[in-house]
């Protein structure tokens, strides 16, 4: 994977910059919690799918994603 979005260990706090032609993505982890790890991947993908669902339904995008255990699992 050219631009890793997940860390392999929990204490990874290094900022990553992914650069394409006209786009720069900066992944800046929280100093207390660190970068998202491969163990957090399912929750991260679920949150992205909920945000994309809001976009597809022309709804307002919110900073907080609410979920139920039934939906997630």
N, CA, C and O atoms as a MOPAC input file, in Angstrom:
PM7 MOZYME 1SCF
protein

 N      0.83900 1    -1.15700 1     0.00000 1
 C      0.00000 1     0.00000 1     0.00000 1
 C      0.89600 1     1.23600 1     0.00000 1
 O      1.73800 1     1.40700 1     0.88200 1
 N      0.70800 1     2.07200 1    -0.97600 1
 C      1.58200 1     3.23200 1    -1.13800 1
 C      1.43600 1     4.25300 1    -0.01400 1
 O      2.43400 1     4.77100 1     0.48700 1
 N      0.20300 1     4.54300 1     0.38300 1
 C     -0.06100 1     5.50900 1     1.44900 1
 C     -0.82200 1     4.82500 1     2.57900 1
 O     -2.04400 1     4.69300 1     2.50100 1
 N     -0.12500 1     4.38800 1     3.62900 1
 C     -0.80900 1     3.66000 1     4.69900 1
 C     -1.68400 1     4.57300 1     5.54400 1
 O     -1.21900 1     5.60500 1     6.02900 1
 N     -2.94300 1     4.20300 1     5.72300 1
 C     -3.86100 1     4.95000 1     6.56400 1
 C     -3.97000 1     4.33000 1     7.95100 1
 O     -4.57100 1     4.92600 1     8.84500 1
 N     -3.40300 1     3.15300 1     8.14400 1
 C     -3.45200 1     2.45700 1     9.41900 1
 C     -2.03600 1     2.18900 1     9.90900 1
 O     -1.15700 1     1.83000 1     9.12600 1
 N     -1.82100 1     2.36500 1    11.20400 1
 C     -0.52900 1     2.05000 1    11.80200 1
 C     -0.49900 1     0.56700 1    12.16800 1
 O     -1.54500 1    -0.05600 1    12.35100 1
 N      0.69000 1     0.01800 1    12.27100 1
 C      0.82400 1    -1.38000 1    12.64900 1
 C      0.95000 1    -1.55400 1    14.15900 1
 O      0.72700 1    -2.64600 1    14.68100 1
 N      1.30500 1    -0.48600 1    14.85800 1
 C      1.39900 1    -0.54900 1    16.31200 1
 C      0.62400 1     0.61600 1    16.91900 1
 O      0.42700 1     1.63300 1    16.25400 1
 N      0.18700 1     0.48600 1    18.15400 1
 C     -0.68500 1     1.46600 1    18.78200 1
 C      0.00400 1     2.76600 1    19.14400 1
 O     -0.66800 1     3.79500 1    19.22100 1
 N      1.27200 1     2.77600 1    19.36400 1
 C      1.95500 1     3.98600 1    19.82200 1
 C      2.48200 1     4.85600 1    18.68200 1
 O      3.28400 1     5.75800 1    18.92500 1
 N      2.05500 1     4.60800 1    17.45900 1
 C      2.51700 1     5.37500 1    16.30200 1
 C      1.86700 1     6.75900 1    16.31100 1
 O      0.64800 1     6.86900 1    16.17100 1
 N      2.66900 1     7.81600 1    16.47400 1
 C      2.12800 1     9.17700 1    16.52100 1
 C      2.72100 1    10.06900 1    15.43300 1
 O      2.66600 1    11.29400 1    15.55000 1
 N      3.28300 1     9.48600 1    14.38600 1
 C      3.92200 1    10.26500 1    13.33300 1
 C      2.89800 1    10.76800 1    12.31600 1
 O      2.00700 1    10.02600 1    11.90300 1
 N      3.03100 1    12.02600 1    11.91900 1
 C      2.15600 1    12.62000 1    10.91400 1
 C      2.56600 1    12.11900 1     9.53900 1
 O      3.75300 1    12.04900 1     9.21800 1
 N      1.56800 1    11.77000 1     8.72800 1
 C      1.81900 1    11.28500 1     7.36500 1
 C      1.24300 1    12.26400 1     6.35400 1
 O      0.16400 1    12.81600 1     6.56800 1
 N      1.94700 1    12.47900 1     5.26900 1
 C      1.47400 1    13.33200 1     4.18800 1
 C      1.44100 1    12.52100 1     2.90700 1
 O      2.46100 1    11.97900 1     2.48100 1
 N      0.27600 1    12.43900 1     2.29600 1
 C      0.08500 1    11.70500 1     1.05100 1
 C     -0.18200 1    12.74300 1    -0.03800 1
 O     -1.15500 1    13.49200 1     0.04700 1
 N      0.66300 1    12.79100 1    -1.04500 1
 C      0.56400 1    13.82400 1    -2.06800 1
 C      0.26800 1    13.21300 1    -3.43300 1
 O      0.93300 1    12.27600 1    -3.87300 1
 N     -0.73600 1    13.76300 1    -4.08300 1
 C     -1.08300 1    13.41400 1    -5.45300 1
 C     -0.96400 1    14.67300 1    -6.29700 1
 O     -0.44700 1    15.68100 1    -5.81500 1
 N     -1.41400 1    14.64600 1    -7.51100 1
 C     -1.24900 1    15.76600 1    -8.43800 1
 C     -1.70000 1    17.09200 1    -7.81900 1
 O     -0.87600 1    17.99200 1    -7.65400 1
 N     -2.96300 1    17.23700 1    -7.47800 1
 C     -3.48300 1    18.48700 1    -6.93300 1
 C     -4.04400 1    18.33000 1    -5.52400 1
 O     -4.75000 1    19.21500 1    -5.04200 1
 N     -3.74400 1    17.22900 1    -4.86500 1
 C     -4.33900 1    16.94100 1    -3.56200 1
 C     -3.27300 1    16.50600 1    -2.56900 1
 O     -2.38000 1    15.72500 1    -2.89700 1
 N     -3.37900 1    17.01800 1    -1.36400 1
 C     -2.50200 1    16.59100 1    -0.27200 1
 C     -3.39700 1    16.16300 1     0.88500 1
 O     -4.26700 1    16.91800 1     1.32000 1
 N     -3.17700 1    14.95300 1     1.37800 1
 C     -3.90500 1    14.44500 1     2.53700 1
 C     -2.92100 1    14.36900 1     3.69100 1
 O     -1.86200 1    13.75200 1     3.57100 1
 N     -3.27100 1    14.99500 1     4.80800 1
 C     -2.42600 1    14.97500 1     5.99400 1
 C     -3.13200 1    14.16600 1     7.06900 1
 O     -4.25500 1    14.48300 1     7.46100 1
 N     -2.47100 1    13.12800 1     7.54000 1
 C     -2.99300 1    12.30000 1     8.62900 1
 C     -2.19800 1    12.65100 1     9.87200 1
 O     -1.04000 1    12.25900 1    10.01400 1
 N     -2.83400 1    13.39900 1    10.77900 1
 C     -2.16200 1    13.85100 1    11.98700 1
 C     -2.81000 1    13.18500 1    13.19800 1
 O     -3.87500 1    13.61800 1    13.63800 1
 N     -2.19500 1    12.15300 1    13.73700 1
 C     -2.78700 1    11.44600 1    14.86800 1
 C     -2.75400 1    12.27500 1    16.14100 1
 O     -1.92200 1    13.16900 1    16.29400 1
 N     -3.65000 1    11.97400 1    17.03500 1
 C     -3.71600 1    12.59600 1    18.34800 1
 C     -2.53700 1    12.09600 1    19.17600 1
 O     -2.24200 1    10.90100 1    19.17000 1
 N     -1.86900 1    12.98300 1    19.88000 1
 C     -0.68600 1    12.59300 1    20.66100 1
 C     -1.03500 1    11.61000 1    21.77900 1
 O     -0.21300 1    10.77300 1    22.15200 1
 N     -2.23900 1    11.71200 1    22.30600 1
 C     -2.63800 1    10.82100 1    23.39000 1
 C     -3.02000 1     9.43300 1    22.88800 1
 O     -2.63700 1     8.43200 1    23.49200 1
 N     -3.76600 1     9.36300 1    21.79700 1
 C     -4.29600 1     8.08800 1    21.31700 1
 C     -3.49100 1     7.48300 1    20.17400 1
 O     -3.53100 1     6.26800 1    19.98200 1
 N     -2.77300 1     8.28000 1    19.42100 1
 C     -1.98100 1     7.77300 1    18.31800 1
 C     -2.80700 1     7.58100 1    17.05100 1
 O     -3.95500 1     8.01800 1    16.96700 1
 N     -2.21400 1     6.93300 1    16.09200 1
 C     -2.81900 1     6.70400 1    14.77900 1
 C     -3.81400 1     5.54900 1    14.83700 1
 O     -3.70600 1     4.66900 1    15.69100 1
 N     -4.76300 1     5.55800 1    13.94000 1
 C     -5.69500 1     4.43700 1    13.82100 1
 C     -4.88800 1     3.19400 1    13.43700 1
 O     -4.04700 1     3.24900 1    12.54000 1
 N     -5.14500 1     2.08100 1    14.11500 1
 C     -4.40000 1     0.85500 1    13.82700 1
 C     -5.24100 1    -0.09200 1    12.97300 1
 O     -6.42400 1     0.14400 1    12.72700 1
 N     -4.60300 1    -1.15500 1    12.53700 1
 C     -5.31100 1    -2.14500 1    11.74000 1
 C     -6.42900 1    -2.80300 1    12.54800 1
 O     -7.35600 1    -3.37200 1    11.97200 1
 N     -6.34900 1    -2.72900 1    13.87500 1
 C     -7.39000 1    -3.30200 1    14.72700 1
 C     -8.64000 1    -2.42500 1    14.77400 1
 O     -9.71100 1    -2.89200 1    15.15900 1
 N     -8.50800 1    -1.15200 1    14.38200 1
 C     -9.61900 1    -0.20600 1    14.36000 1
 C    -10.27400 1    -0.11400 1    12.97900 1
 O    -11.21800 1     0.65400 1    12.79400 1
 N     -9.79500 1    -0.86900 1    12.03800 1
 C    -10.22100 1    -0.75800 1    10.64700 1
 C    -11.73200 1    -0.92900 1    10.46000 1
 O    -12.34100 1    -0.17100 1     9.70500 1
 N    -12.34000 1    -1.89300 1    11.12100 1
 C    -13.77400 1    -2.12900 1    10.95800 1
 C    -14.60400 1    -0.92100 1    11.38400 1
 O    -15.54500 1    -0.53100 1    10.69300 1
 N    -14.25000 1    -0.33100 1    12.52500 1
 C    -14.98100 1     0.84600 1    13.00300 1
 C    -14.78900 1     2.02800 1    12.06900 1
 O    -15.72500 1     2.78600 1    11.81800 1
 N    -13.58500 1     2.18200 1    11.55800 1
 C    -13.27300 1     3.27900 1    10.63600 1
 C    -14.05700 1     3.13300 1     9.33400 1
 O    -14.62300 1     4.10700 1     8.83800 1
 N    -14.09200 1     1.95000 1     8.79200 1
 C    -14.83600 1     1.69400 1     7.55200 1
 C    -16.33200 1     1.88800 1     7.77200 1
 O    -17.02100 1     2.41200 1     6.89700 1
 N    -16.84200 1     1.47200 1     8.92800 1
 C    -18.25700 1     1.66800 1     9.23500 1
 C    -18.59000 1     3.15500 1     9.27800 1
 O    -19.59500 1     3.58100 1     8.70900 1
 N    -17.75000 1     3.95200 1     9.95100 1
 C    -17.99200 1     5.39400 1    10.04200 1
 C    -17.98400 1     6.03800 1     8.65800 1
 O    -18.82100 1     6.89300 1     8.36900 1
 N    -17.06000 1     5.64300 1     7.81500 1
 C    -17.00000 1     6.18600 1     6.45200 1
 C    -18.25300 1     5.80400 1     5.66800 1
 O    -18.78600 1     6.62100 1     4.91700 1
 N    -18.72200 1     4.58000 1     5.83400 1
 C    -19.92400 1     4.16100 1     5.09900 1
 C    -21.15300 1     4.94600 1     5.55400 1
 O    -22.02100 1     5.25900 1     4.73900 1
 N    -21.23600 1     5.26700 1     6.84600 1
 C    -22.35100 1     6.08200 1     7.34500 1
 C    -22.27100 1     7.51200 1     6.79700 1
 O    -23.30000 1     8.09900 1     6.46200 1
 N    -21.08700 1     8.06800 1     6.70500 1
 C    -20.92300 1     9.40600 1     6.13100 1
 C    -21.27600 1     9.40300 1     4.64700 1
 O    -21.92400 1    10.33000 1     4.16100 1
 N    -20.85500 1     8.37100 1     3.92700 1
 C    -21.18400 1     8.27500 1     2.50400 1
 C    -22.68400 1     8.11100 1     2.31000 1
 O    -23.24200 1     8.64600 1     1.35300 1
 N    -23.33800 1     7.38800 1     3.19300 1
 C    -24.79000 1     7.23200 1     3.12900 1
 C    -25.48300 1     8.59700 1     3.28300 1
 O    -26.46300 1     8.87900 1     2.59300 1
 N    -24.97200 1     9.43100 1     4.18500 1
 C    -25.52900 1    10.77600 1     4.34800 1
 C    -25.34400 1    11.60800 1     3.08800 1
 O    -26.24500 1    12.34400 1     2.68900 1
 N    -24.18600 1    11.49300 1     2.46500 1
 C    -23.93000 1    12.21800 1     1.21500 1
 C    -24.88800 1    11.75400 1     0.13400 1
 O    -25.46500 1    12.57600 1    -0.57800 1
 N    -25.06400 1    10.44800 1     0.00300 1
 C    -25.94500 1     9.89900 1    -1.03200 1
 C    -27.39900 1    10.30100 1    -0.82900 1
 O    -28.15200 1    10.42700 1    -1.79500 1
 N    -27.80100 1    10.50700 1     0.44100 1
 C    -29.17700 1    10.89400 1     0.75300 1
 C    -29.34700 1    12.41000 1     0.88300 1
 O    -30.38600 1    12.88600 1     1.34000 1
 N    -28.31700 1    13.16400 1     0.47700 1
 C    -28.34000 1    14.63000 1     0.50800 1
 C    -28.64500 1    15.16000 1     1.90200 1
 O    -29.41200 1    16.10900 1     2.06000 1
 N    -28.04300 1    14.54500 1     2.90200 1
 C    -28.21700 1    14.96600 1     4.28400 1
 C    -26.98200 1    15.73700 1     4.74600 1
 O    -25.91300 1    15.64100 1     4.14300 1
 N    -27.14700 1    16.49100 1     5.81000 1
 C    -26.05300 1    17.24800 1     6.38500 1
 C    -25.00700 1    16.29600 1     6.97500 1
 O    -25.35600 1    15.33700 1     7.66400 1
 N    -23.74000 1    16.56000 1     6.70700 1
 C    -22.65900 1    15.74200 1     7.24700 1
 C    -22.32800 1    16.24900 1     8.64700 1
 O    -22.08000 1    17.44000 1     8.83400 1
 N    -22.32400 1    15.35700 1     9.62200 1
 C    -22.05900 1    15.72200 1    11.00800 1
 C    -20.69100 1    15.19300 1    11.43800 1
 O    -20.16400 1    14.25500 1    10.83900 1
 N    -20.12900 1    15.79200 1    12.46500 1
 C    -18.81800 1    15.38000 1    12.96800 1
 C    -18.89600 1    14.13000 1    13.84400 1
 O    -17.87500 1    13.49100 1    14.09900 1
 N    -20.08200 1    13.78100 1    14.30100 1
 C    -20.27600 1    12.61800 1    15.16000 1
 C    -21.12000 1    11.57900 1    14.43600 1
 O    -22.16100 1    11.90200 1    13.86300 1
 N    -20.66800 1    10.33500 1    14.46600 1
 C    -21.41100 1     9.23600 1    13.85100 1
 C    -22.01300 1     8.40800 1    14.97400 1
 O    -21.29400 1     7.87800 1    15.82100 1
 N    -23.33900 1     8.29800 1    14.97400 1
 C    -24.03700 1     7.49300 1    15.97900 1
 C    -24.32800 1     6.11600 1    15.39500 1
 O    -24.63300 1     5.98800 1    14.21000 1
 N    -24.23300 1     5.09400 1    16.22700 1
 C    -24.49300 1     3.74900 1    15.74100 1
 C    -25.08100 1     2.89900 1    16.84800 1
 O    -24.98500 1     3.22500 1    18.03100 1
 N    -25.68200 1     1.81800 1    16.44100 1
 C    -26.16500 1     0.82500 1    17.39400 1
 C    -25.29400 1    -0.42500 1    17.25000 1
 O    -24.75900 1    -0.68100 1    16.17100 1
 N    -25.15000 1    -1.19400 1    18.31100 1
 C    -24.37100 1    -2.43100 1    18.18900 1
 C    -24.91500 1    -3.35500 1    17.09800 1
 O    -24.14900 1    -4.03700 1    16.41800 1
 N    -26.24500 1    -3.37200 1    16.93700 1
 C    -26.84700 1    -4.22600 1    15.92100 1
 C    -26.35800 1    -3.83700 1    14.52000 1
 O    -26.00000 1    -4.70200 1    13.72100 1
 N    -26.34500 1    -2.54400 1    14.23300 1
 C    -25.87600 1    -2.07500 1    12.91900 1
 C    -24.40300 1    -2.38300 1    12.70000 1
 O    -23.99700 1    -2.79200 1    11.61200 1
 N    -23.61100 1    -2.18300 1    13.73900 1
 C    -22.16900 1    -2.35200 1    13.59100 1
 C    -21.76100 1    -3.80900 1    13.43200 1
 O    -20.94200 1    -4.14500 1    12.57600 1
 N    -22.34200 1    -4.67800 1    14.26700 1
 C    -21.94100 1    -6.07800 1    14.22400 1
 C    -22.70500 1    -6.85000 1    13.19000 1
 O    -22.48400 1    -8.05000 1    13.02700 1

